[in-house]
Amino acid sequence: MNTQEAILTRKSVRGFTKEQLTEGELKSILDAAYASPIAGGVYKTIRLTVVQDAEVLTQISNYYKETGGMKADMLFGAPTLIIVSGQKTFDDTAMFANAGCIVENIQLSAWDMGLGSVFNWSAGTVLPGNKELLDILGIPEDFKPLTGVVIGHPAKDVPMRELKTTIGKGKSGCNNERSINENKTDSSL
C-alpha cells in the first residue's frame, strides 16, 4: 500500500480480536511514531508507553467506565494501547500538535500492515487523574498523558471507504466540497 492509499482508505476500527501484535508489527509502528515531526525537534519532551498486559488494559478500561460514566469499553477489546505523553514543562499547544502527528503516523503504519486502530482521547482526559495507574504504567511525574491509540487485528472485515473530493470556484475563489461514504457505513467497526 502506498502512502496516499493509506491516507485515503484508513478507517477507525472499534472491534478487535484478542490476537496480539507481533514484535515486528509493534516495532514498525513505533518506528513510524518516532519518525513523526516534533516541535523544535525536541524528542525528549515526548514519551510513548505501550500497554499489552491484559490485566492492566482491564484496569484502564474499568477506570474509564467508572470516571466517565461510560458503559462501553473505550479500548474496544484491543490487545494494545499506546499512550502518548508530553513533558509538563513543554508548551501545551506544541505537545498536542506533536501528539497528533504521532497518532497519525501510528494509525497509518498499523493500517498499512492490515491492523486496525482508533484514536483514544480518554487516555489524555481520564488517565491523568489516576496516580496509581500512572505508576503502574511507569509514566514519570514530569510527564502527562495527552492521548492514545488502541491497535489490533480487526474483529471483522473493514470495508474500504471512498473519498470523493471536488474543488470548484466560489465567491472567495475556492470552494471545497468533500463527502466521505455518502451511503454511511457501520461506524461500530
PECORKA-V94376 format. One line per field, one symbol per residue. ss: DSSP state (H for helix, E for strand, L for the rest). A space follows every 50 residues. Layout:
ss->???
This chain:
ss->LLHHHHHHHLLELLLELLLLLLHHHHHHHHHHHHLLLLHHHLHHHEEEEE ELLHHHHHHHHHHHHHHHLLLLLLLLLLLEEEEEEEELLLLHHHHHHHHH HHHHHHHHHHHHLLLEEEEELHHHHLHHHLHHHHHHHLLLLLEEEEEEEE EELELLLLLLLLEEEEEELLLLLLEEEEEELLLLLLLLL
